[in-house]
Amino acid sequence: MKPIKSKLPAGQRGSFYVTVTMLVLLGAAVTFALKVAPAYIGNSTLKNSMAAIMAKSDYKSMDIDEIRKELIKSMVVNSIEGFDAKNVVLKRESGNEYVDINYEVRSALVYNISVVIEFKNRFNK
Protein backbone atom coordinates (compact mmCIF):
# COMPACT_ATOMS: atom_id res chain seq x y z
CA MET A 1 0.00 0.00 0.00
CA LYS A 2 1.24 3.41 -0.94
CA PRO A 3 1.27 6.13 1.79
CA ILE A 4 -0.94 9.16 1.18
CA LYS A 5 1.04 12.33 0.81
CA SER A 6 -0.27 15.43 2.49
CA LYS A 7 -0.70 18.41 0.23
CA LEU A 8 -0.17 20.81 3.10
CA PRO A 9 3.28 22.18 3.82
CA ALA A 10 4.90 20.81 6.97
CA GLY A 11 4.39 24.15 8.80
CA GLN A 12 0.60 23.97 8.44
CA ARG A 13 0.02 20.43 9.70
CA GLY A 14 -1.82 20.49 13.00
CA SER A 15 -2.81 24.13 12.70
CA PHE A 16 -6.46 23.18 13.25
CA TYR A 17 -5.76 22.19 16.86
CA VAL A 18 -3.77 25.32 17.51
CA THR A 19 -6.60 27.44 16.08
CA VAL A 20 -9.24 25.69 18.18
CA THR A 21 -7.11 26.05 21.31
CA MET A 22 -6.61 29.76 20.64
CA LEU A 23 -10.36 30.27 20.08
CA VAL A 24 -11.20 28.48 23.35
CA LEU A 25 -8.68 30.62 25.26
CA LEU A 26 -9.99 33.79 23.61
CA GLY A 27 -13.57 32.80 24.50
CA ALA A 28 -12.57 32.16 28.11
CA ALA A 29 -10.83 35.54 28.33
CA VAL A 30 -13.83 37.39 26.87
CA THR A 31 -16.23 35.59 29.22
CA PHE A 32 -14.05 36.47 32.21
CA ALA A 33 -13.82 40.11 31.15
CA LEU A 34 -17.58 40.42 30.64
CA LYS A 35 -18.30 38.95 34.07
CA VAL A 36 -15.69 40.99 35.99
CA ALA A 37 -15.84 44.38 34.23
CA PRO A 38 -19.21 45.49 35.74
CA ALA A 39 -17.80 45.19 39.26
CA TYR A 40 -14.90 47.50 38.42
CA ILE A 41 -17.22 49.92 36.63
CA GLY A 42 -19.44 50.00 39.73
CA ASN A 43 -16.47 50.71 41.98
CA SER A 44 -15.34 53.50 39.68
CA THR A 45 -18.83 55.01 39.83
CA LEU A 46 -18.73 54.75 43.63
CA LYS A 47 -15.41 56.60 43.74
CA ASN A 48 -16.73 59.34 41.44
CA SER A 49 -19.90 59.68 43.54
CA MET A 50 -17.88 59.95 46.72
CA ALA A 51 -15.63 62.57 45.10
CA ALA A 52 -18.74 64.57 44.17
CA ILE A 53 -20.01 64.35 47.75
CA MET A 54 -16.61 65.43 49.07
CA ALA A 55 -16.68 68.46 46.76
CA LYS A 56 -19.82 69.80 48.46
CA SER A 57 -19.24 72.65 50.87
CA ASP A 58 -21.10 70.98 53.76
CA TYR A 59 -19.24 67.65 53.48
CA LYS A 60 -17.18 68.21 56.63
CA SER A 61 -20.33 68.68 58.70
CA MET A 62 -22.22 65.69 57.22
CA ASP A 63 -22.70 62.67 59.45
CA ILE A 64 -22.34 59.10 58.20
CA ASP A 65 -26.10 58.64 57.62
CA GLU A 66 -26.23 61.66 55.32
CA ILE A 67 -23.22 60.37 53.37
CA ARG A 68 -24.91 56.97 53.02
CA LYS A 69 -28.12 58.57 51.73
CA GLU A 70 -26.21 60.59 49.14
CA LEU A 71 -24.30 57.52 47.97
CA ILE A 72 -27.49 55.46 47.70
CA LYS A 73 -29.10 58.19 45.57
CA SER A 74 -26.07 58.23 43.30
CA MET A 75 -26.01 54.43 42.97
CA VAL A 76 -29.72 54.35 42.07
CA VAL A 77 -29.30 57.10 39.47
CA ASN A 78 -26.31 55.29 37.91
CA SER A 79 -28.09 51.88 37.97
CA ILE A 80 -25.46 50.20 40.13
CA GLU A 81 -27.04 47.14 41.74
CA GLY A 82 -26.01 45.34 44.88
CA PHE A 83 -24.59 48.33 46.78
CA ASP A 84 -25.21 48.03 50.51
CA ALA A 85 -25.08 51.25 52.53
CA LYS A 86 -23.93 49.44 55.67
CA ASN A 87 -20.50 49.10 54.01
CA VAL A 88 -19.99 52.85 54.45
CA VAL A 89 -18.22 53.27 57.79
CA LEU A 90 -16.73 56.29 59.53
CA LYS A 91 -13.34 55.53 61.15
CA ARG A 92 -11.15 57.68 63.35
CA GLU A 93 -7.43 57.01 63.37
CA SER A 94 -4.73 59.18 64.93
CA GLY A 95 -6.95 62.26 65.04
CA ASN A 96 -8.15 61.98 61.43
CA GLU A 97 -11.56 60.88 60.20
CA TYR A 98 -11.93 58.57 57.22
CA VAL A 99 -14.89 57.20 55.33
CA ASP A 100 -14.17 53.56 54.52
CA ILE A 101 -16.20 51.72 51.90
CA ASN A 102 -15.03 48.12 51.90
CA TYR A 103 -17.09 45.49 50.11
CA GLU A 104 -16.86 42.45 47.88
CA VAL A 105 -18.66 41.46 44.72
CA ARG A 106 -19.35 37.85 43.79
CA SER A 107 -19.89 37.06 40.14
CA ALA A 108 -20.82 33.65 38.76
CA LEU A 109 -18.32 32.80 36.05
CA VAL A 110 -19.46 29.43 34.69
CA TYR A 111 -21.63 26.74 36.26
CA ASN A 112 -20.51 26.56 39.90
CA ILE A 113 -17.35 28.66 39.59
CA SER A 114 -17.56 32.17 41.01
CA VAL A 115 -15.18 35.11 41.14
CA VAL A 116 -14.89 37.20 44.31
CA ILE A 117 -13.61 40.75 43.88
CA GLU A 118 -12.75 42.72 47.00
CA PHE A 119 -12.72 46.52 47.01
CA LYS A 120 -11.20 48.69 49.76
CA ASN A 121 -11.81 52.41 49.42
CA ARG A 122 -10.76 55.09 51.88
CA PHE A 123 -11.69 58.75 51.70
CA ASN A 124 -10.60 61.59 53.99
CA LYS A 125 -13.31 63.38 55.91
C-alpha positions as CSV (number, residue, x, y, z in Angstrom):
1,M,0.0,0.0,0.0
2,K,1.2,3.4,-0.9
3,P,1.3,6.1,1.8
4,I,-0.9,9.2,1.2
5,K,1.0,12.3,0.8
6,S,-0.3,15.4,2.5
7,K,-0.7,18.4,0.2
8,L,-0.2,20.8,3.1
9,P,3.3,22.2,3.8
10,A,4.9,20.8,7.0
11,G,4.4,24.1,8.8
12,Q,0.6,24.0,8.4
13,R,0.0,20.4,9.7
14,G,-1.8,20.5,13.0
15,S,-2.8,24.1,12.7
16,F,-6.5,23.2,13.3
17,Y,-5.8,22.2,16.9
18,V,-3.8,25.3,17.5
19,T,-6.6,27.4,16.1
20,V,-9.2,25.7,18.2
21,T,-7.1,26.1,21.3
22,M,-6.6,29.8,20.6
23,L,-10.4,30.3,20.1
24,V,-11.2,28.5,23.3
25,L,-8.7,30.6,25.3
26,L,-10.0,33.8,23.6
27,G,-13.6,32.8,24.5
28,A,-12.6,32.2,28.1
29,A,-10.8,35.5,28.3
30,V,-13.8,37.4,26.9
31,T,-16.2,35.6,29.2
32,F,-14.0,36.5,32.2
33,A,-13.8,40.1,31.1
34,L,-17.6,40.4,30.6
35,K,-18.3,39.0,34.1
36,V,-15.7,41.0,36.0
37,A,-15.8,44.4,34.2
38,P,-19.2,45.5,35.7
39,A,-17.8,45.2,39.3
40,Y,-14.9,47.5,38.4
41,I,-17.2,49.9,36.6
42,G,-19.4,50.0,39.7
43,N,-16.5,50.7,42.0
44,S,-15.3,53.5,39.7
45,T,-18.8,55.0,39.8
46,L,-18.7,54.7,43.6
47,K,-15.4,56.6,43.7
48,N,-16.7,59.3,41.4
49,S,-19.9,59.7,43.5
50,M,-17.9,60.0,46.7
51,A,-15.6,62.6,45.1
52,A,-18.7,64.6,44.2
53,I,-20.0,64.4,47.8
54,M,-16.6,65.4,49.1
55,A,-16.7,68.5,46.8
56,K,-19.8,69.8,48.5
57,S,-19.2,72.6,50.9
58,D,-21.1,71.0,53.8
59,Y,-19.2,67.6,53.5
60,K,-17.2,68.2,56.6
61,S,-20.3,68.7,58.7
62,M,-22.2,65.7,57.2
63,D,-22.7,62.7,59.5
64,I,-22.3,59.1,58.2
65,D,-26.1,58.6,57.6
66,E,-26.2,61.7,55.3
67,I,-23.2,60.4,53.4
68,R,-24.9,57.0,53.0
69,K,-28.1,58.6,51.7
70,E,-26.2,60.6,49.1
71,L,-24.3,57.5,48.0
72,I,-27.5,55.5,47.7
73,K,-29.1,58.2,45.6
74,S,-26.1,58.2,43.3
75,M,-26.0,54.4,43.0
76,V,-29.7,54.4,42.1
77,V,-29.3,57.1,39.5
78,N,-26.3,55.3,37.9
79,S,-28.1,51.9,38.0
80,I,-25.5,50.2,40.1
81,E,-27.0,47.1,41.7
82,G,-26.0,45.3,44.9
83,F,-24.6,48.3,46.8
84,D,-25.2,48.0,50.5
85,A,-25.1,51.3,52.5
86,K,-23.9,49.4,55.7
87,N,-20.5,49.1,54.0
88,V,-20.0,52.8,54.4
89,V,-18.2,53.3,57.8
90,L,-16.7,56.3,59.5
91,K,-13.3,55.5,61.2
92,R,-11.1,57.7,63.3
93,E,-7.4,57.0,63.4
94,S,-4.7,59.2,64.9
95,G,-6.9,62.3,65.0
96,N,-8.2,62.0,61.4
97,E,-11.6,60.9,60.2
98,Y,-11.9,58.6,57.2
99,V,-14.9,57.2,55.3
100,D,-14.2,53.6,54.5
101,I,-16.2,51.7,51.9
102,N,-15.0,48.1,51.9
103,Y,-17.1,45.5,50.1
104,E,-16.9,42.4,47.9
105,V,-18.7,41.5,44.7
106,R,-19.3,37.8,43.8
107,S,-19.9,37.1,40.1
108,A,-20.8,33.7,38.8
109,L,-18.3,32.8,36.1
110,V,-19.5,29.4,34.7
111,Y,-21.6,26.7,36.3
112,N,-20.5,26.6,39.9
113,I,-17.4,28.7,39.6
114,S,-17.6,32.2,41.0
115,V,-15.2,35.1,41.1
116,V,-14.9,37.2,44.3
117,I,-13.6,40.8,43.9
118,E,-12.7,42.7,47.0
119,F,-12.7,46.5,47.0
120,K,-11.2,48.7,49.8
121,N,-11.8,52.4,49.4
122,R,-10.8,55.1,51.9
123,F,-11.7,58.8,51.7
124,N,-10.6,61.6,54.0
125,K,-13.3,63.4,55.9
